[in-house]
Amino acid sequence: MDIALRSKFSKAAGYQIPFWIALLLFGVARNYGEHDYPDFRELFYYDFCHWIFQVIGANFIYFILVRKYFDSGRHFDCTVFLLMSLYILGVMNRIFIVYLAEPLFADYPQDSLADIFTDIQYLLFCYILPIISGAFIFTSIMFMLRYKNEKHSRLQLQKEKAELELKVLKSQLNPHFLFNTLNNIYSLALSDSEATAPSVGRLSDILDYVLGKGQHKMVSVSEEMKIIRDYIGLEKLRYDERLTVGVLEKVPFPASFPPLLYLSLVENAFKHGAEKTGGKVEIFISLVSGPESAVFHAENSCSGNKTEEGLGIGLQNVRQQLELYYAGRYSFDLEKRKDRFLITIKTPLQND
């Protein structure tokens, strides 16, 4: 707790000290220029005494009245306490100068306490207004710093929220993908297929990618496309002759993409194409990059009237990840034709 308080005090002193020193020097220079033959020593002492109560008043007004009363909506209380505190600070400032400071550098008749408390006009123009001016400048700066800090905090919270959401989405996606792939291997094992062992090897590579690269923010296009080809090879072992898969990779402009994003779309094409369609099944995957964007296309034959809502959590996760990564700078198009389902994603190019 002591360390936190010291850190908070050091931070406050870090921006208050330069401000108040600058204000003192400005006040001395201004008052010095307004007199024809000023006594600099006496002028400095007076300005310094006023400056002390400017510092005290400004901090009291902002950190007590504004933060405790104004921010909580107690505007009437804040106004009453402000007027009272300005009067009290003005009186204290005048008493300090008359009875403590002036005897050290000047020989003037001392005002009585009754005059100090009752001469409101003199208090207002000579003591209270300097406190108000210093407090106004200080409070304005504090509000600007506060707005900047709150804006930074909001942006930081939004960033942390987005990262948390991405982790949640990936935690949904990975078990979903693993469940479907294990079902494929289970089917091969039941039929005592020779393809079981190669399938386990491919699955090992995929799991290594999911657990390793899948936790990165971005991966290279070559890494994502390699694992996509491994996944296609795994699915080909299951569907054999009735499955036709075409892959086009045209990436003259290397780029990075969110891991598992395209793999989940390929998985979706198999799940809702080959798995739920009898007879011959065609799947076409393409990735083409240009100078400014990359276009991924997944197309599969299908039957029935499937909609996006009927496709499970896969596409929903993809859409959410696109929004979190690219925030409106992407396009995500779904098209259902007579016997074909097409997904096209266009994202801005992000170089490695």
Kinemage of the C-alpha trace (Angstrom):
@kinemage 1
@onewidth
@group {chain A} dominant
@subgroup {mainchain}
@vectorlist {calphas} color= white
{ca met a 1} P 0.000 0.000 0.000
{ca asp a 2} L 2.861 2.394 0.890
{ca ile a 3} L 4.531 1.704 -2.445
{ca ala a 4} L 1.282 2.466 -4.306
{ca leu a 5} L 0.855 5.727 -2.389
{ca arg a 6} L 4.441 6.748 -3.047
{ca ser a 7} L 4.009 5.971 -6.733
{ca lys a 8} L 0.795 7.997 -6.891
{ca phe a 9} L 2.425 10.920 -5.068
{ca ser a 10} L 5.492 10.815 -7.335
{ca lys a 11} L 3.312 10.836 -10.424
{ca ala a 12} L 1.271 13.788 -9.108
{ca ala a 13} L 4.418 15.705 -8.188
{ca gly a 14} L 5.890 14.964 -11.602
{ca tyr a 15} L 3.313 17.057 -13.437
{ca gln a 16} L 2.436 19.545 -10.657
{ca ile a 17} L 5.925 20.839 -9.895
{ca pro a 18} L 6.687 22.125 -13.438
{ca phe a 19} L 3.207 23.649 -13.700
{ca trp a 20} L 3.358 25.545 -10.419
{ca ile a 21} L 6.934 26.747 -10.958
{ca ala a 22} L 5.942 28.063 -14.380
{ca leu a 23} L 2.898 29.799 -12.902
{ca leu a 24} L 5.019 31.450 -10.187
{ca leu a 25} L 7.573 32.724 -12.694
{ca phe a 26} L 4.816 33.995 -14.966
{ca gly a 27} L 3.159 35.873 -12.088
{ca val a 28} L 6.433 37.458 -10.976
{ca ala a 29} L 7.294 38.536 -14.529
{ca arg a 30} L 3.816 39.983 -15.101
{ca asn a 31} L 3.768 41.973 -11.858
{ca tyr a 32} L 7.338 43.153 -12.360
{ca gly a 33} L 6.424 44.519 -15.776
{ca glu a 34} L 3.430 46.447 -14.426
{ca his a 35} L 5.538 48.695 -12.128
{ca asp a 36} L 7.917 51.445 -13.184
{ca tyr a 37} L 10.463 51.000 -10.380
{ca pro a 38} L 9.575 47.757 -8.624
{ca asp a 39} L 11.372 46.306 -5.625
{ca phe a 40} L 11.991 42.826 -7.001
{ca arg a 41} L 12.671 41.298 -3.580
{ca glu a 42} L 9.423 42.561 -2.070
{ca leu a 43} L 7.466 41.753 -5.219
{ca phe a 44} L 8.767 38.190 -5.224
{ca tyr a 45} L 7.844 37.634 -1.571
{ca tyr a 46} L 4.288 38.814 -2.137
{ca asp a 47} L 3.884 36.678 -5.245
{ca phe a 48} L 5.375 33.699 -3.449
{ca cys a 49} L 2.915 34.046 -0.550
{ca his a 50} L -0.017 34.246 -2.958
{ca trp a 51} L 1.420 31.298 -4.891
{ca ile a 52} L 1.467 29.075 -1.789
{ca phe a 53} L -2.275 29.486 -1.331
{ca gln a 54} L -2.883 29.051 -5.066
{ca val a 55} L -1.262 25.622 -4.805
{ca ile a 56} L -3.239 24.724 -1.678
{ca gly a 57} L -6.524 26.088 -3.028
{ca ala a 58} L -6.252 24.474 -6.463
{ca asn a 59} L -5.481 21.037 -5.029
{ca phe a 60} L -8.269 21.333 -2.459
{ca ile a 61} L -10.805 22.436 -5.073
{ca tyr a 62} L -9.952 19.710 -7.570
{ca phe a 63} L -9.122 16.689 -5.418
{ca ile a 64} L -11.720 17.345 -2.696
{ca leu a 65} L -14.559 19.426 -4.082
{ca val a 66} L -14.535 18.297 -7.712
{ca arg a 67} L -13.657 14.629 -7.214
{ca lys a 68} L -15.771 14.059 -4.084
{ca tyr a 69} L -18.780 16.299 -4.613
{ca phe a 70} L -19.015 17.434 -8.248
{ca asp a 71} L -18.254 14.021 -9.775
{ca ser a 72} L -20.833 12.358 -7.537
{ca gly a 73} L -23.556 14.760 -8.677
{ca arg a 74} L -23.648 16.847 -5.466
{ca his a 75} L -23.394 20.114 -7.364
{ca phe a 76} L -25.159 22.280 -4.765
{ca asp a 77} L -22.894 21.051 -1.981
{ca cys a 78} L -19.892 21.587 -4.226
{ca thr a 79} L -20.922 25.212 -4.909
{ca val a 80} L -21.542 26.012 -1.234
{ca phe a 81} L -18.265 24.466 -0.100
{ca leu a 82} L -16.418 26.211 -2.952
{ca leu a 83} L -17.641 29.662 -1.882
{ca met a 84} L -16.844 28.938 1.762
{ca ser a 85} L -13.397 27.556 0.995
{ca leu a 86} L -12.482 30.514 -1.249
{ca tyr a 87} L -13.399 32.933 1.528
{ca ile a 88} L -11.474 30.960 4.146
{ca leu a 89} L -8.422 30.588 1.891
{ca gly a 90} L -8.484 34.306 1.094
{ca val a 91} L -8.605 35.192 4.804
{ca met a 92} L -5.826 32.726 5.642
{ca asn a 93} L -3.700 34.081 2.799
{ca arg a 94} L -4.091 37.658 4.037
{ca ile a 95} L -3.369 36.712 7.673
{ca phe a 96} L -0.301 34.794 6.543
{ca ile a 97} L 1.056 37.780 4.635
{ca val a 98} L 0.181 40.440 7.231
{ca tyr a 99} L 1.274 38.649 10.399
{ca leu a 100} L 3.936 36.193 9.215
{ca ala a 101} L 5.482 37.253 5.908
{ca glu a 102} L 5.474 41.070 5.869
{ca pro a 103} L 7.392 41.467 9.159
{ca leu a 104} L 10.290 39.623 7.516
{ca phe a 105} L 10.757 41.955 4.550
{ca ala a 106} L 8.628 45.112 5.090
{ca asp a 107} L 7.572 47.513 7.805
{ca tyr a 108} L 3.896 48.195 7.132
{ca pro a 109} L 1.091 48.817 9.623
{ca gln a 110} L -0.737 45.582 10.325
{ca asp a 111} L -4.429 45.305 9.500
{ca ser a 112} L -6.668 44.175 12.322
{ca leu a 113} L -8.308 40.764 12.205
{ca ala a 114} L -11.702 42.484 12.001
{ca asp a 115} L -10.621 44.360 8.870
{ca ile a 116} L -9.201 41.177 7.361
{ca phe a 117} L -12.450 39.229 7.886
{ca thr a 118} L -14.858 42.014 6.859
{ca asp a 119} L -13.164 43.807 3.950
{ca ile a 120} L -14.780 41.515 1.344
{ca gln a 121} L -13.947 43.679 -1.670
{ca tyr a 122} L -10.224 43.777 -0.861
{ca leu a 123} L -10.237 40.047 -0.120
{ca leu a 124} L -11.961 39.308 -3.415
{ca phe a 125} L -9.723 41.278 -5.760
{ca cys a 126} L -6.354 40.885 -4.026
{ca tyr a 127} L -6.536 37.384 -2.528
{ca ile a 128} L -9.475 35.303 -3.745
{ca leu a 129} L -9.183 36.079 -7.483
{ca pro a 130} L -5.528 34.919 -7.663
{ca ile a 131} L -6.586 31.660 -5.995
{ca ile a 132} L -9.484 31.298 -8.459
{ca ser a 133} L -7.259 31.966 -11.474
{ca gly a 134} L -4.658 29.407 -10.378
{ca ala a 135} L -7.314 26.849 -9.503
{ca phe a 136} L -9.097 27.361 -12.840
{ca ile a 137} L -5.944 26.758 -14.886
{ca phe a 138} L -4.934 23.796 -12.740
{ca thr a 139} L -8.406 22.207 -12.825
{ca ser a 140} L -8.646 22.658 -16.605
{ca ile a 141} L -5.326 20.880 -17.086
{ca met a 142} L -6.349 18.124 -14.692
{ca phe a 143} L -9.577 17.571 -16.609
{ca met a 144} L -7.628 17.272 -19.864
{ca leu a 145} L -5.193 14.793 -18.294
{ca arg a 146} L -8.105 12.911 -16.783
{ca tyr a 147} L -9.886 12.704 -20.134
{ca lys a 148} L -6.691 11.456 -21.777
{ca asn a 149} L -6.154 8.809 -19.083
{ca glu a 150} L -9.784 7.673 -19.202
{ca lys a 151} L -9.619 7.414 -22.991
{ca his a 152} L -6.414 5.377 -22.729
{ca ser a 153} L -8.045 3.153 -20.096
{ca arg a 154} L -11.103 2.599 -22.293
{ca leu a 155} L -8.931 1.665 -25.254
{ca gln a 156} L -6.894 -0.682 -23.065
{ca leu a 157} L -10.063 -2.327 -21.737
{ca gln a 158} L -11.400 -2.711 -25.267
{ca lys a 159} L -8.124 -4.304 -26.344
{ca glu a 160} L -8.133 -6.684 -23.385
{ca lys a 161} L -11.790 -7.508 -24.033
{ca ala a 162} L -11.047 -8.272 -27.688
{ca glu a 163} L -8.104 -10.502 -26.756
{ca leu a 164} L -10.248 -12.323 -24.205
{ca glu a 165} L -13.014 -12.822 -26.753
{ca leu a 166} L -10.501 -14.216 -29.223
{ca lys a 167} L -9.272 -16.699 -26.641
{ca val a 168} L -12.859 -17.752 -25.964
{ca leu a 169} L -13.548 -18.147 -29.679
{ca lys a 170} L -10.451 -20.263 -30.135
{ca ser a 171} L -11.345 -22.383 -27.132
{ca gln a 172} L -14.679 -23.045 -28.845
{ca leu a 173} L -13.114 -23.696 -32.229
{ca asn a 174} L -10.328 -26.072 -31.285
{ca pro a 175} L -12.457 -28.735 -29.521
{ca his a 176} L -15.009 -28.406 -32.315
{ca phe a 177} L -12.365 -29.102 -34.938
{ca leu a 178} L -10.766 -31.889 -32.887
{ca phe a 179} L -14.105 -33.624 -32.328
{ca asn a 180} L -14.836 -33.808 -36.059
{ca thr a 181} L -11.356 -35.049 -36.929
{ca leu a 182} L -11.394 -37.747 -34.248
{ca asn a 183} L -14.727 -38.934 -35.621
{ca asn a 184} L -13.053 -39.386 -39.006
{ca ile a 185} L -10.231 -41.496 -37.528
{ca tyr a 186} L -12.708 -43.451 -35.424
{ca ser a 187} L -14.626 -44.368 -38.569
{ca leu a 188} L -11.412 -45.590 -40.214
{ca ala a 189} L -10.441 -47.600 -37.155
{ca leu a 190} L -13.832 -49.330 -37.044
{ca ser a 191} L -13.342 -50.550 -40.601
{ca asp a 192} L -9.762 -51.639 -39.788
{ca ser a 193} L -8.517 -49.435 -42.607
{ca glu a 194} L -4.823 -49.213 -43.443
{ca ala a 195} L -5.302 -45.477 -43.629
{ca thr a 196} L -5.711 -45.247 -39.853
{ca ala a 197} L -1.984 -44.858 -39.087
{ca pro a 198} L -1.372 -42.137 -41.726
{ca ser a 199} L -4.465 -40.385 -40.435
{ca val a 200} L -3.075 -40.350 -36.901
{ca gly a 201} L 0.173 -38.870 -38.265
{ca arg a 202} L -1.671 -36.100 -40.070
{ca leu a 203} L -3.781 -35.440 -36.988
{ca ser a 204} L -0.590 -35.123 -34.940
{ca asp a 205} L 0.653 -32.394 -37.303
{ca ile a 206} L -2.694 -30.625 -37.133
{ca leu a 207} L -2.811 -30.751 -33.336
{ca asp a 208} L 0.755 -29.435 -33.160
{ca tyr a 209} L -0.360 -26.495 -35.305
{ca val a 210} L -3.536 -25.898 -33.308
{ca leu a 211} L -1.769 -25.987 -29.935
{ca gly a 212} L 1.280 -24.058 -31.100
{ca lys a 213} L 0.569 -21.677 -33.967
{ca gly a 214} L -3.111 -21.498 -33.079
{ca gln a 215} L -2.258 -19.385 -30.045
{ca his a 216} L -0.408 -16.766 -32.106
{ca lys a 217} L -2.061 -13.581 -33.249
{ca met a 218} L -0.956 -14.058 -36.860
{ca val a 219} L 0.642 -16.833 -38.921
{ca ser a 220} L 2.140 -16.829 -42.400
{ca val a 221} L 0.026 -17.879 -45.347
{ca ser a 222} L 2.387 -20.791 -46.048
{ca glu a 223} L 1.845 -22.202 -42.547
{ca glu a 224} L -1.928 -21.932 -42.777
{ca met a 225} L -2.082 -23.434 -46.277
{ca lys a 226} L 0.211 -26.331 -45.297
{ca ile a 227} L -2.071 -27.352 -42.467
{ca ile a 228} L -5.075 -26.957 -44.764
{ca arg a 229} L -3.465 -29.400 -47.207
{ca asp a 230} L -2.785 -31.807 -44.330
{ca tyr a 231} L -6.411 -31.592 -43.319
{ca ile a 232} L -7.578 -32.186 -46.909
{ca gly a 233} L -5.285 -35.213 -47.119
{ca leu a 234} L -6.825 -36.540 -43.919
{ca glu a 235} L -10.337 -36.112 -45.270
{ca lys a 236} L -9.423 -37.725 -48.605
{ca leu a 237} L -8.446 -40.888 -46.757
{ca arg a 238} L -11.961 -41.050 -45.365
{ca tyr a 239} L -14.042 -40.257 -48.441
{ca asp a 240} L -11.795 -41.910 -51.042
{ca glu a 241} L -13.083 -41.868 -54.626
{ca arg a 242} L -16.319 -39.956 -54.173
{ca leu a 243} L -14.455 -36.818 -53.105
{ca thr a 244} L -12.862 -34.340 -55.530
{ca val a 245} L -10.882 -31.466 -54.042
{ca gly a 246} L -9.299 -28.575 -55.901
{ca val a 247} L -6.847 -26.165 -54.262
{ca leu a 248} L -5.585 -22.948 -55.797
{ca glu a 249} L -2.885 -20.995 -53.979
{ca lys a 250} L -1.817 -17.809 -55.745
{ca val a 251} L -0.030 -15.587 -53.270
{ca pro a 252} L 2.467 -13.310 -55.037
{ca phe a 253} L 2.179 -10.902 -52.107
{ca pro a 254} L 3.092 -12.785 -48.896
{ca ala a 255} L 0.818 -12.052 -45.986
{ca ser a 256} L -0.154 -13.059 -42.469
{ca phe a 257} L -3.566 -14.205 -41.314
{ca pro a 258} L -5.265 -15.148 -38.048
{ca pro a 259} L -4.460 -18.819 -37.341
{ca leu a 260} L -7.226 -21.411 -37.863
{ca leu a 261} L -9.423 -18.877 -39.642
{ca tyr a 262} L -9.215 -20.474 -43.093
{ca leu a 263} L -8.813 -23.976 -41.684
{ca ser a 264} L -12.187 -23.682 -39.981
{ca leu a 265} L -13.796 -22.740 -43.311
{ca val a 266} L -12.235 -25.776 -45.001
{ca glu a 267} L -13.500 -27.923 -42.158
{ca asn a 268} L -16.957 -26.398 -42.641
{ca ala a 269} L -16.883 -27.237 -46.359
{ca phe a 270} L -16.166 -30.896 -45.589
{ca lys a 271} L -18.647 -31.135 -42.758
{ca his a 272} L -21.563 -29.666 -44.682
{ca gly a 273} L -20.438 -30.897 -48.083
{ca ala a 274} L -18.885 -34.343 -48.011
{ca glu a 275} L -20.318 -35.458 -44.685
{ca lys a 276} L -23.934 -34.496 -45.377
{ca thr a 277} L -24.078 -35.060 -49.135
{ca gly a 278} L -24.415 -38.451 -50.782
{ca gly a 279} L -22.630 -39.442 -53.990
{ca lys a 280} L -19.903 -37.395 -55.614
{ca val a 281} L -18.710 -34.398 -53.663
{ca glu a 282} L -16.713 -31.479 -55.025
{ca ile a 283} L -14.829 -28.985 -52.889
{ca phe a 284} L -12.793 -26.090 -54.190
{ca ile a 285} L -10.475 -23.967 -52.038
{ca ser a 286} L -8.580 -20.904 -53.253
{ca leu a 287} L -6.444 -18.161 -51.756
{ca val a 288} L -5.385 -15.248 -53.934
{ca ser a 289} L -3.521 -12.186 -52.687
{ca gly a 290} L -3.155 -8.773 -54.278
{ca pro a 291} L -1.179 -5.659 -53.368
{ca glu a 292} L -3.735 -4.557 -50.765
{ca ser a 293} L -5.964 -7.515 -49.923
{ca ala a 294} L -6.317 -11.282 -49.898
{ca val a 295} L -9.385 -13.265 -50.987
{ca phe a 296} L -10.127 -16.718 -49.605
{ca his a 297} L -12.815 -18.768 -51.305
{ca ala a 298} L -14.347 -22.060 -50.166
{ca glu a 299} L -16.956 -23.809 -52.296
{ca asn a 300} L -18.612 -27.167 -51.728
{ca ser a 301} L -21.447 -29.147 -53.234
{ca cys a 302} L -24.418 -29.516 -50.927
{ca ser a 303} L -28.041 -30.562 -50.769
{ca gly a 304} L -31.042 -29.095 -48.970
{ca asn a 305} L -31.678 -25.532 -47.905
{ca lys a 306} L -28.926 -24.832 -45.406
{ca thr a 307} L -28.491 -21.382 -43.976
{ca glu a 308} L -25.734 -19.852 -41.978
{ca glu a 309} L -27.659 -20.388 -38.762
{ca gly a 310} L -27.847 -24.094 -39.510
{ca leu a 311} L -24.106 -24.471 -39.931
{ca gly a 312} L -23.167 -24.538 -36.245
{ca ile a 313} L -20.610 -22.515 -34.360
{ca gly a 314} L -17.894 -22.670 -37.041
{ca leu a 315} L -19.022 -19.808 -39.278
{ca gln a 316} L -20.260 -17.779 -36.346
{ca asn a 317} L -16.786 -17.941 -34.811
{ca val a 318} L -15.185 -16.981 -38.115
{ca arg a 319} L -17.378 -13.902 -38.427
{ca gln a 320} L -16.627 -12.834 -34.849
{ca gln a 321} L -12.897 -13.345 -35.290
{ca leu a 322} L -12.924 -11.296 -38.483
{ca glu a 323} L -14.630 -8.447 -36.653
{ca leu a 324} L -12.193 -8.611 -33.758
{ca tyr a 325} L -9.127 -8.766 -35.996
{ca tyr a 326} L -10.164 -6.408 -38.790
{ca ala a 327} L -12.990 -4.287 -37.241
{ca gly a 328} L -15.111 -3.668 -40.329
{ca arg a 329} L -12.206 -3.715 -42.813
{ca tyr a 330} L -13.247 -7.071 -44.275
{ca ser a 331} L -16.033 -8.666 -46.278
{ca phe a 332} L -17.641 -12.014 -45.468
{ca asp a 333} L -20.045 -13.256 -48.127
{ca leu a 334} L -22.143 -16.417 -48.094
{ca glu a 335} L -23.969 -17.621 -51.183
{ca lys a 336} L -26.294 -20.608 -51.548
{ca arg a 337} L -26.900 -21.768 -55.068
{ca lys a 338} L -28.951 -24.736 -56.246
{ca asp a 339} L -26.443 -27.372 -55.207
{ca arg a 340} L -23.448 -25.305 -54.189
{ca phe a 341} L -22.497 -23.353 -51.077
{ca leu a 342} L -19.849 -20.619 -51.375
{ca ile a 343} L -17.969 -18.599 -48.777
{ca thr a 344} L -15.755 -15.679 -49.756
{ca ile a 345} L -13.640 -13.653 -47.344
{ca lys a 346} L -11.712 -10.546 -48.302
{ca thr a 347} L -9.249 -9.126 -45.774
{ca pro a 348} L -6.641 -6.353 -45.900
{ca leu a 349} L -3.133 -7.574 -46.514
{ca gln a 350} L -0.897 -7.800 -43.467
{ca asn a 351} L 2.700 -8.488 -44.273
{ca asp a 352} L 4.854 -10.729 -42.099
